[in-house]
Amino acid sequence: MQNNTYKTKDIAVSAMLLTKKIPLLAVRKTGETAFFEFGQKLDCEELSKLYWFGDCQVNAKDFHQNLGVLKNQIFKENDFV
């Protein structure tokens, strides 16, 4: 069975993926590092490339809101998935 998940520790990339409606499957914390796990691996890889080349456009307000959502997930007292 092929793994169809995309993992990153970059919160900005993760916020962009959320803004692009890619489903967040889990937030896992390993020590002081949080990893974000998304479905749709191939879409995530393509969007991530576009992000790093500066060619990925998103709604700024939604992006900012999604950054907050992810920060809340990281800093919750407990319940990391």
N, C-alpha and C positions, 0 to 999 in steps of 0.2 A: 504494500500500500504506500503510495507516494504522499509525503508530507506536504500539505497545502497551506502551511502557516508561514507567516513572516514575522520575525522577531527583530526588535531594535531597542536600543536604550536611549535613542535620541528623542527627546520630548517634542521638539519642533517638527520632526518628520512624523511623529505619531499624531500630533495635532492636525497636521496637514492631511494625513490619511483619514482621520475621523471626519474632517471637513469634507473630504471627497466621498464620504459615506461607506468607507471600508469598515466592516464589523470588527470591533475590538473584542477579542476572545478572552484575554486574561491580562492581568498586571501581576508580575511575579517579582518579588524582591529577593535579591541575593546579596547579603551583607548590606552595604550602603548603595547598591545599584539596583534600579528598577528596570525591568525589561517589559516591553509592551508586545503582546502577541496578537497578530491580526490574521484574519482569514484572507483568502484570495491572493496567495503568494505572488503570482505572476503580475497581477495588477499593482500590488504594492511595490514590487521591484521596478516596474516601469515608472510609476509615480515618484518613487524615491529618486530615480535618475533625473527625471524632469525637475524635481525640487532642487537638487544639487547643481544643476546647470542653470537654474534661475528661470526655467520655462514652465513652471507649474503655477497656475493662477487659482487663487481661492478667495472667498469672501473674507475680508480682514476681520470683521466683527465675529463671524463664526469661528475663524481660526483662533482668535483671542479667547473666546468662550471655551473652546475645546482645550486650550492650554490650561485653563482653570479646572476643567473637568479632570484632566490627567493629573494635575498637581494635587487635587483632592484625593484621587486614588492613591497616589504615592504616600501622602502624609496622613492617611487614615491611621488611627491607633493600631488597628488590627485588621483582619479579614483580607489579606492578600490572597488572591485566587491561586 
